[in-house]
Amino acid sequence: MLGLGDSITAGIGAEHVSEGCMWLLASLLRRVNPVLELAHLAVPSESSASMLAPDGQLERAERAIGAAVRRGRRVGPIALSIGGNDAMEAALIGDDEALCRLEENLSSILRRLGAALRPGGQRLADVCAVQTLYNPFEALPPDDADLMAPRRAERRGFNAAIRRVAQNMGVRVVDVASLFRGRSLELTWVRTGDMHPTGAGHELIAEEYLRAGGWALPRTA
């Protein structure tokens, strides 16, 4: 299993990163596959552009997939959270340009992950899931949101871009945006000035990956 992307997949906001959504998802999946290994490559503050940088996270993911294939291992799931920092810094280049870059970069990221899987006879569409972006500021006064994220995008469309790319590439969408809507004060640390999920938020994200991926777990008594 690969955990890729930004601070959410890196586990920031959980009491300990080992209680972040990727570790929780891996723990759930080990009920089905006890030998599942988690390659955690996510980088806090990662954007879609920095993920594509030379010797960056994507290249490390390609090397990890290649190593797994050479060992005769199957890869999956591949869980990806990216785009939040694109939206948080959109004012630096303009919202429209930030949206275009996210769509182009995410397409490139997914194409390269798919290419890395092919030597092992796997398809990206069978194992990859990307998550949408929640709005941590929905319950805050505009002035408070401006203080926390002064360069954030002023328009919507980032989740629509993620969904378009996911549909074009045939990968699953983990709709974290809907999961958190109306619950940002409960599921994030935004009251304290931190936009990351709480432990409960990470638990829900892990469960949503499980549901969206269609990975069945054994029933418990």
N, C-alpha and C positions, 0 to 999 in steps of 0.2 A: 504494500500500500504506500502511495506517495501523498504526503500532505504538502501542498504548494501554495504560494501566494504571500499574503501580508500578515499583519499582526493578529488577525483573527485566527487564521490557521496556525499561527505561532503560539497560540494559547494565552495571549496577553489579556488580562482581566480576570482569569481564573485565579483561585487562591495559589495554585502552583501550576506551572505550564504543563505538568503531567496530568492535570485535570482539565486541560483545554479540549476543545471539540474534537481534534484529530486523535488524541490519545483515547478519549472516550469512545469514539467511533471504532478505533482499532480494538479496544477491549470488547465491545459488543460483537464485532465480527469474529473474534477468536472463539466465540461459542460455537461457530460453524467451522472455523479453520484455526485450530489451536497453534499452528506453526506460522501464522501470519506475522510478517515483519513490517514495521512502520519505518519508512525512510522519511524523516521529517526535515524538509528543506526550506520551509517558509521563513521569510525575513521581515521583521517589523519595519514598517514604513515603505515597503516595496510598492512600486507602481508598475503599471504594465510596461512602461518604457525601461525602467531599471531592471526588470526581470529579463529583458532581452539583451542586456549589456554583455559585452564579451566577458567570458568566464563568470557570468552571473548565475542566478538561480536556475534559469532554463537550461543552460549548458550542464549544470550539475545534475539536473533531473534527467537529461539525455544520457549522461554517463551512468547514472544509477540504473536506468532502464536497460542500457546496454549490458551492464554487469549482471543484472538479474537474468537477462536472456541467455547470456553465455553460461550461467549456472543451471540453465534449464528450468528456471522459475517463471511462473506466470505473474504478471503485474496487474494490480488493481485491488481496490479502486484507486483512481487518481482524483483527489479532491482539491479543488482550486478556488481560492478567494482572492480576487484581484479587481481593482477599479475604485476601491474606496479612497485611496490616496490620490488617484486621478481626479476624483470629484472634489476632494478637499483642497487641491492646489489648482483648480481649473482657472481661477482668476488670473494666474500668471501668464497664461497664453490665450485666454478667452474660452468661454464655455463651448462654443461650436467646435473650435480646434481640439479641445480636450476630448470631446465626444468622438470626433473622427479618429483621433489617435488611439483612444481606447478600443474602438471597434477594429481598427487595423492591427493593433498590437495583439489583442486577444485572438484574432484570427491567426496571426503568425504563431503565437504560442501553441495553440491547439493543433495547427498543422504540423509543427515540429514534434510535438508529443506523439501525434499519430504516426509520423514517419519513424520515430524511434521504436515504436511498438511493432511495426510491420515485420522486422526480421524474426520475431518470436511468434508470428502468425496470429497476432491479436489486432483487434480494431478498437480505435479510440472510443467509438460510440458505445462499445460494450462495457467500458470500465470507467469512463470519465464523467464527473459531475462538477458544475460550476455554480457558485452561489450568487444570489442577488444581494444588493446593498440595502441595509436598513438605514432609516433616518433617525439618528439619535437626538435631533433637535426639535422633533415635532411638538413636544410639550413645553418648550422653552420660549421665553420672550425673545424677539428678534435681537435685541441688544446683547443678551447673554450668548446667543449663538454666534453673533459677530465677534465677540471677545474670544470665544473658543476656537473658531475657525474663520478668520477674516478673509481667507482666500478661497473659500468654498464656492462651488458652482451656484449660480443664481437660478438656473433653469433645470428642469428635469430631463430625463432621456437616457441616463446612464444605465438604468436597469433594462430599458427597451433595447439598448445597444447590446448588452450582455445576452439578452434572450434571442436577439436576431442571430448573433454569432453562434450561440449554442444550437439553435434550430438549423442553421446552415451546416454545422459540423455534425449534427445528429447526437449531441451529447445531452445528458440530463441537466435539468435546472433545479437547484435547491433553493426554494423561494423563501429565503430568510427575511426578505422585505415584508412579505405578508405575515410571516410568523411574528415579527416584532412590531407590526403596525399597531399603534394605540397602547403599546406596552413598553415604550422606551425607558420610562422612569423605573420600571420594574426589572427590566432585563439588561440594562446597561448601567454604567457608573456615571452617567451624565450629570447627576445631581452634585457630584463631587468634582466636576470638570474633566472627567475621563470618558471618552466616547466608546470604550471597549465593552464587550459583554461581561456581565457578572457570571458567576459559576452557573447559575440557573440558565442564563442565556447560552452558555457553551453547551450545557446538557441538551437544550432544545435544538441547537444547531446540529449536534451529533445525531439526534433522533431523526431530524429532518433529512439528513444525508441518507440515513438508513431507509427511510420511507421512499424518498425520491429514487434511490438506487434500486429498489425492489429486492433488497437482500433479506431473505427470510431467516429468522432466528428460530431455534427450537423452542417449543412451548415449555413454559415452566409450570409446575404444579401449583 
